[in-house]
Amino acid sequence: MTTAMTPDVTAKRGAADSGPYFRHMAEFVGFTQQDAAAIKESGLIIEKYLPEIVAQFYTHLLRYPPTREHFLRPDGTIDQEYLQLRMHHLTNFWRRTASGEYDDGYAQYVDYVGRAHTQHGADPKIYIAERYVIGQVGFMQHAISQALTQELHEIDPDLEMRALRAWNLLMMVILEMLSRAYADEHEVEPHGTEANINHQTVFSLAVETYELGLGMRMPIGTKEVVVGAVDEIPEGERKIIQVDAPDNGALSIGVFHHQGHWYALRNSCLHQRGPVCTGTLKGNVLTCPWHGFQYDVTNGQFLADPSAKLASYPVQIRDGLVVLEIPVIPERSWTVRSSKDK
């Protein structure tokens, strides 16, 4: 099904017909309000298992060259920051799905996620083959079913059956919503050598991502960075600074003097890490100059998905100076070997 929306708006917000189409598919597969209620009732079980499920999923992706390549730095090492960003988005997607609330906003969100993986997204250079999107839905369906059975089989078999039915039907709808953006895009890719990935390393990173997203974990420490004198950034202006952060790699931050307040945001768009803080600012809406993704400058919130946001940093004004507080998060040690090197 096509949409009459312009490509850039569709890519950033999801197709206008997403809500009606979601309801059409839900009716077609037999997904009802009772099913939505069963998912909501069992939602805390999915929350409990999300870090382990996300860890298993990314351990799997990192093993295979066609999927691992999306998480590598130019030198061939794993880009932990980007990996954790993707973990954050995946966790948010399934947490939001487990809420049992499926309004037009949710449908547009799913449509947006689907298009972001295709040539119809905001960045035509990003392309994830449809087979991997199908594989992710199948993986999640199996993992969620296992979690429900493990937690409910002995204590509440009725909810187990209702929740299993509901998730199976919902996955059909989600898969169609994600797949419809692909149209006839199919490609053949060469096979590669499977790699050995330390699952425990990925699991600890998934747990950290989950807990950071809920505000349950704090960085191991912070350091202060002097941006400059207050007079250097007049009202309505901004300053982009580079922070030497050996534990986190190069760190670019945009410091805004906006409507009498001070804000500091990570200068790295959640989409493709574009220089978002150099984009236009109208009201509180900051627009990335690369592909038009938009954020609330006051808190870094991503307007297309309020559960995602740019990293923000506390700003203090002391003795006429603008001072930031930067968290220090250590890099993990990664070992990636070809399976033939066992």
C-alpha positions in Angstrom: 0.0 0.0 0.0 1.4 3.4 -0.9 1.0 6.7 0.8 0.3 10.2 -0.5 2.6 11.8 2.0 5.9 13.3 0.8 8.9 11.0 1.2 10.7 13.1 3.8 7.6 13.5 6.1 6.8 9.8 5.7 10.4 8.9 6.6 10.4 11.0 9.7 6.9 10.4 11.0 5.5 7.3 9.4 2.8 7.0 6.7 -0.5 8.8 7.2 -2.4 5.6 6.6 -0.5 3.7 9.3 -3.3 3.7 11.9 -6.1 2.5 9.5 -3.8 -0.1 8.0 -2.8 -1.4 11.4 -6.4 -1.7 12.4 -7.2 -3.4 9.0 -4.4 -6.0 9.6 -5.4 -6.5 13.2 -9.0 -7.3 12.2 -7.8 -9.5 9.4 -5.7 -11.7 11.7 -8.2 -11.6 14.5 -6.3 -9.4 17.0 -8.9 -8.0 19.4 -9.0 -5.6 22.4 -9.0 -8.7 24.6 -5.7 -9.7 23.1 -4.3 -6.2 23.7 -5.4 -6.5 27.3 -3.7 -9.9 27.6 -0.4 -8.4 26.4 -0.8 -5.5 28.8 -1.5 -7.9 31.7 1.7 -9.9 30.9 3.8 -6.9 30.1 5.9 -7.0 33.3 7.1 -10.4 32.3 8.4 -9.1 29.0 10.1 -6.2 30.9 11.8 -8.7 33.1 13.3 -10.7 30.2 14.1 -7.8 27.8 17.8 -7.4 28.7 18.4 -11.1 28.2 16.4 -11.1 24.9 18.1 -8.0 23.6 21.5 -9.5 24.5 20.7 -12.8 22.7 19.5 -10.9 19.7 22.6 -8.7 19.3 25.0 -11.6 20.1 23.4 -13.4 17.2 23.7 -10.3 14.9 27.3 -9.8 15.8 28.2 -13.4 14.8 27.4 -13.0 11.1 29.3 -10.7 8.7 26.2 -9.3 6.8 24.7 -8.1 10.1 27.9 -7.5 12.1 29.2 -5.0 9.5 26.6 -2.5 10.6 28.2 -2.3 14.1 31.9 -2.0 13.1 34.1 1.1 13.2 36.3 1.8 10.1 39.2 -0.1 11.8 37.0 -3.2 12.1 36.4 -3.1 15.8 32.9 -3.1 17.3 31.4 0.3 17.8 30.1 -0.1 21.3 28.4 3.3 21.4 26.4 2.6 18.2 25.6 -0.9 19.4 24.2 0.4 22.7 22.2 3.0 20.7 20.6 0.2 18.7 20.0 -1.7 21.9 18.3 1.3 23.3 16.0 1.7 20.3 15.1 -2.1 20.2 14.4 -2.1 23.9 12.1 0.9 23.6 10.3 -0.6 20.6 9.4 -3.8 22.5 8.7 -2.1 25.8 6.3 0.2 23.9 4.8 -2.8 22.2 4.3 -4.7 25.5 2.3 -1.8 26.9 -0.8 -3.0 25.1 -1.6 0.4 23.7 -2.0 0.4 19.9 -3.2 3.8 18.8 -2.4 5.7 15.6 0.8 7.0 17.2 2.0 3.5 17.8 1.1 2.4 14.2 3.0 5.4 12.7 6.0 4.5 15.0 6.1 1.0 13.6 5.7 2.2 10.1 8.6 4.7 10.7 10.8 1.9 12.1 10.1 -0.2 9.0 10.9 2.6 6.6 14.1 3.5 8.5 15.5 0.1 7.4 14.8 0.6 3.7 15.6 3.0 0.8 12.3 4.8 1.7 13.8 6.0 5.0 15.3 9.4 5.7 18.7 8.2 4.6 18.7 6.1 1.4 22.2 4.9 2.2 20.8 2.8 5.1 19.5 -0.5 4.0 18.8 -3.6 6.1 17.6 -6.5 3.9 14.0 -7.6 4.6 15.1 -11.1 5.6 16.7 -9.7 8.7 13.6 -7.7 9.7 11.6 -10.9 9.3 14.2 -12.8 11.3 14.1 -10.3 14.1 10.3 -10.6 14.4 10.6 -14.4 14.4 13.4 -14.2 17.0 11.4 -12.0 19.3 8.2 -14.1 18.9 10.1 -17.2 20.0 11.9 -15.4 22.9 8.7 -13.8 24.2 6.8 -17.1 24.0 9.6 -18.8 26.0 9.4 -16.1 28.7 5.6 -16.3 29.0 5.7 -20.1 29.3 8.5 -20.1 31.8 6.8 -17.6 34.0 3.1 -18.5 33.7 2.8 -22.2 32.8 2.7 -23.4 36.4 1.0 -20.5 38.1 -1.4 -19.0 35.5 -1.9 -21.3 32.5 -5.0 -19.3 31.4 -3.0 -16.0 31.1 -0.2 -18.0 29.4 -2.5 -19.2 26.7 -4.2 -15.8 26.3 -0.9 -14.0 26.1 0.7 -16.5 23.7 -2.3 -16.1 21.4 -2.2 -12.3 21.6 1.5 -12.0 20.9 1.4 -14.5 18.0 -1.4 -12.4 16.4 0.3 -9.1 17.1 3.5 -10.3 15.6 1.7 -11.0 12.3 0.5 -7.4 12.2 3.9 -6.0 13.2 5.6 -8.1 10.5 3.3 -6.8 7.8 3.7 -3.2 9.0 7.5 -3.5 8.9 7.6 -5.4 5.6 5.3 -3.3 3.5 7.9 -0.6 3.1 10.2 -2.9 1.2 7.9 -3.4 -1.9 10.0 -5.4 -4.4 13.4 -4.7 -2.8 15.3 -7.9 -2.7 19.0 -8.5 -2.9 21.4 -11.4 -2.9 24.3 -11.2 -0.6 27.4 -13.4 -0.1 27.8 -15.7 2.9 30.6 -15.1 5.3 32.3 -16.7 8.2 30.5 -16.8 11.5 32.3 -15.1 14.4 32.5 -16.0 18.1 30.9 -13.4 20.3 31.1 -13.4 24.1 27.5 -13.4 25.1 28.2 -12.3 28.6 29.8 -9.1 27.4 26.8 -8.3 25.2 24.4 -9.3 28.1 26.1 -6.9 30.5 25.9 -4.1 27.9 22.2 -4.9 27.4 21.5 -4.8 31.1 23.4 -1.5 31.4 21.4 -0.1 28.4 18.1 -1.2 30.0 18.9 0.2 33.4 20.3 3.5 32.0 17.1 3.9 30.0 15.0 3.6 33.2 17.3 5.8 35.2 18.3 2.8 37.4 22.1 3.2 36.8 24.5 6.0 37.0 27.9 6.4 35.3 30.9 5.5 37.3 32.0 9.1 37.6 31.8 12.6 36.1 34.2 15.3 35.1 33.7 19.0 34.7 34.4 20.8 31.4 34.6 24.6 31.1 32.9 25.7 27.9 33.9 29.3 28.1 32.7 32.6 29.4 29.0 33.3 29.5 29.6 36.4 27.3 30.9 34.1 24.6 27.5 32.6 24.0 24.9 35.4 23.9 21.1 34.7 24.1 19.9 32.8 21.1 23.4 31.5 20.2 25.2 28.2 20.7 28.7 26.8 20.9 29.9 23.4 19.7 32.8 22.0 21.8 34.9 18.9 21.5 35.5 17.1 24.8 38.5 14.8 25.3 36.9 11.7 26.7 39.3 8.8 26.4 36.8 6.3 27.9 34.1 7.3 25.5 36.0 8.4 22.4 35.6 11.8 20.8 32.7 13.7 22.2 31.0 16.6 20.5 28.5 18.7 22.5 26.3 21.6 21.5 25.8 24.2 24.3 22.7 26.4 23.7 21.8 29.7 25.4 18.1 29.5 24.6 15.2 31.7 25.9 17.1 32.5 29.1 18.2 29.0 29.9 21.2 26.8 29.1 21.1 23.4 27.5 23.8 21.0 26.4 23.2 18.1 24.0 25.2 15.4 22.4 26.0 16.6 18.9 25.2 13.2 17.3 21.8 12.5 15.7 20.2 9.2 16.7 19.7 8.4 13.1 23.2 8.5 11.5 25.1 10.5 14.1 24.9 13.7 12.0 25.9 17.1 13.6 22.4 17.7 15.0 23.4 20.6 17.2 24.4 22.6 14.1 20.9 22.4 12.7 18.1 25.0 12.6 16.4 25.9 15.9 12.8 27.1 15.7 11.1 27.5 19.0 12.2 24.5 20.9 12.6 22.2 17.8 16.1 21.4 16.8 16.4 19.9 13.3 19.3 17.8 12.2 20.8 19.2 9.0 21.5 15.8 7.5 18.1 14.2 7.2 15.7 16.4 9.1 15.2 14.4 12.3 13.8 16.7 15.0 14.4 17.0 18.8 13.3 19.1 21.7 16.3 21.3 22.5 15.2 21.6 26.2 15.6 17.8 26.9 16.9 16.1 23.8 13.7 14.2 23.2 13.3 12.7 19.7 10.0 14.0 18.4 9.2 10.9 16.4 9.7 8.6 19.4 9.4 10.3 22.7 11.0 7.4 24.5 14.4 8.1 22.7 16.5 11.2 23.3 19.9 12.7 22.7 22.2 12.6 25.7 22.0 15.8 27.7 24.4 17.2 30.2 23.9 19.5 33.3 25.0 23.1 32.7 26.1 25.3 35.6 27.0 29.0 35.5 29.8 29.7 38.0 31.9 32.9 38.3 30.9 33.9 34.8 31.8 30.6 33.3 29.7 28.0 31.5 30.5 24.6 33.1 29.3 21.1 32.0 29.3 17.9 33.9 30.2 14.9 31.7 29.6 11.3 32.7 32.5 8.9 32.4 31.5 5.4 31.1 34.3 2.8 30.5 34.7 0.9 27.2 34.4 -2.9 27.5 37.0 -5.2 26.1 35.7 -7.0 22.9 37.0 -10.2 21.4 35.7 -11.1 18.0 37.2 -14.1 16.3 36.2 -16.1 13.3 34.6 -19.5 14.1 37.5 -21.2 12.3 39.9 -19.7 14.9 38.4 -21.7 17.8 
